[in-house]
């Protein structure tokens, strides 16, 4: 009987939605004796690699934590530099993202952003709204606790106005008031730089996400790191509270 050649093991299916806390820009710059701005610029290059890598690896949704509500406490100079990079990214990258079929969405409190940045965000979202190759969400001026509070306020107002009863509020209705409505919950949450916390990011949405903390600083993060994370994700058993068989 002829020997049967063993078949190559198929790579694990990628998670539908990957969320990333992009951490380590400042430490990357400090280790090289550079200003923090240099770390943020290199971090923007890592964003490009992550978006391209996610599309190539078959990930449908990618959410990046770009600027938290707590980041407003940083120095005025650093915030100004970050906002400048954001303007540059929104002006230069959207056409390419649109050409590649990427849909761009921005979540977070826009009231603290400059008017021209809000206009650039609205243009990016309108331009890419019909794209389907990759859904890219960027969290700017975002805090999950504030998001949850705002959702609760809107539901409380609706109950007060008699649109529905408090007893009718369930998880589905609550999720419909979050800024991520229409986006599936993350399957995998990655944080770079070795820190092991989720820092007020997608608290509701990541209830069942696999958490992965990697030592790589964000400016050095690339497609290979994303592939490694997906392989690790594929080795984990997800039971959503069910007993192990």
N, C-alpha and C positions, 0 to 999 in steps of 0.2 A: 504494500500500500504506500502510495507516494506521501512523502512528508508534507505537512501543511504548514506553510510559512505563517508565523504569527502576524496578525494584522497590527498596524500601528494604532496606538491608543489615540482616539480623537481628543483634541483639546477641549477643556471644559467650556460649556456655553457661557458667554459673558453675562454679567448681571445686566438687567435692563437699565437700571439707574445707578450711577455712581456719583456720590457727592464727595468733594474734597475740601478740607480746611487747609488752605495754602499758607503754611507757616515756615518761618526761617529766613526771610529776606534780610532782616537786620543782622542776624548772626552770620549769614553768608558774607555780607559786606564787611563786618567787623573782623572776621577771620582773615580777610585779605587787606586790611588796613584801608578800606574804601568807605566813603560816606554811605549812609543808609539808602540814599537815592539810587546808588549803583545796584544795590540789592533788589530794589523794587523794579528797576529797569530789566534786570536779569530775570526777575520773577515774571515779568510780562512775556518774555521769551518762553518761559516754561508754560505759560498759559497757551501759547500757540502750539507747543508740542503736545500738550494734554488734549487739546481740541482735536488736532489731527490724529493723534493716537487713538482717542476714543472712537472716532469715526472709522478708522481702519480696523479696530478690534470688534466692531459690531455693537458697541454700546449705543443705546437709543437716547438716553438722557444723561447729561452731565451737568452737575450743579457745582459751582465754585464759590467759596466764601471769600469775597474780595475785600470788603471793608465793613467792619462791624459797627454797631451803634456805640460800642465802647471805644472804638478807635478815634472818635472825635475828641477824646481826652489827650491825644498826642499833641506834640508841639505844633504851633501854627505853621512853622516852616515845613515840617514833614507832611502835614495835611495838604498844604499848598502844592507840594511836589507830587503827592499822590493824585490829587485832583487834576494836575497837569497831565500826568500819565494817562489818567482815565479819559480825558478829552482827546488825547492823541490816539488812544486805542479806538475810541468810538468813531473818530474821523477816518482813520487809516484802515482799520481792519474789517469794517462792516461790509464793504463792497466785496472783499475776498470771501468772507463768510457766506454772504448771500450767493455768490457764484458757486460755492461748494455745497449749497443746499442746507446750510445751518440756520435754524430758527433761534433767534436771540430773545431772551426775556430777562428783565431786571426786576428783582424783588427787593423790598426794603422801603424805608421811609424817605421818600423823595423831597419832603418838605425842607430838609436840611441841605439839600444839594443846590448848587447855583442854577439859575434859570437856563443858562446855555447848556449845562450838562443834562438837565431834564429834557430839553429840546432834542439833544443828540440821542438820548435814550429812546424817546418817543419815535424818532426817525428810524433808529435801528430796529425797534420792534415792529413798526409798520412795514418797513422794507422787507423784513424776513418772515413775516407772519405766515406765509403759505409754504415755507420750506419744511422738508420732512426727513432729510438725511441724518440730522442730529439735532436734538433739542438742547440748546445751551442756555442755562440759567445762571446768572451772576447775581450774588447777593451783595448789595451795596447799602451802607447805612442800615444794616439789618440786625435785628435782635429777635430771637425766637420768643422770649417772654413777652415783649411788646406786641409781637404779632398775635400771640394767643390772647392777650388782654384786649386788643382791638377787635378780634373776632367775637369775644364774649360781650363786648359793648354793643356790637351790631346786633347780635342775637337778642340781648336784653331789650334793646330799643324796638326790635321787631315784635317781641312778646308784649311790650308795653303798648304798642300801637294796635295790638289785636290781630296781627297777621297769622300767628299760630300760637299754640299753648306751650308753656315751658316744658311740659311732659313730652312734647313732640321733638325736642332737641336730642339728637343722637349723634354718634360719632360721624356719620356721613354728613349730616347737616352742619356740624361744627367744622369739619374739614373743608366744606364748601365755602366757608368764610375766610379761609387762610389764603395767603398770597400765592400759594402753590396749587390752587385749584386747577384741576385738569392735568396735573403732573403726577405720575405714580410715585409712591413713597420710595426713598432710596433703598436699594438692596445692600449696598456697600458704602460705608463712610470711611474715608481715608484721611488721616491727619499726618502731615509731614513734620519733620524736625525733632521727633522723639517725644514731644509732649503728649500726655495721655489724658486728655479731656476734650469735650466737644464744644466748650466755650459758647454756650447760648446759640447754637446753630441747629436749626430744624429739629427742635426738641420733640414736637408732636410727630413729625414725619419720620423720624429715625427710631421710632419705638421698637421696631423689629429689624433694624439694619444690622448687618455684620460690621463690627468696628475693627479698624486696622490702623495701628500706629507704627509709622516707619521712621527710621532715623534720618533718612535723606532730607536735606534742607530743600525747600521748595525750588530755588533757582537751579538746582541740580536734578530735579525730578524730570524723567523722560518716559518715553513709550515703554522701555524695558521695565521700569519700575511699575508702570500700570499693568503690564503683562504679569509680573510677579504677583501683584495684588490679586489679579483675577484668578491665577492658579491657586493661591491660598484660599480665596473665596470658594473655588470649586471643591476644595477638600473639606470644607465645613458642612456639617449637617444642620439644616434649618428645619425646626419642628414647630415653630410658632406656638409654643406652650404645650404641644401634644407630647404624650409619654413616648419614650424610646421603645421601639419594638424589640 
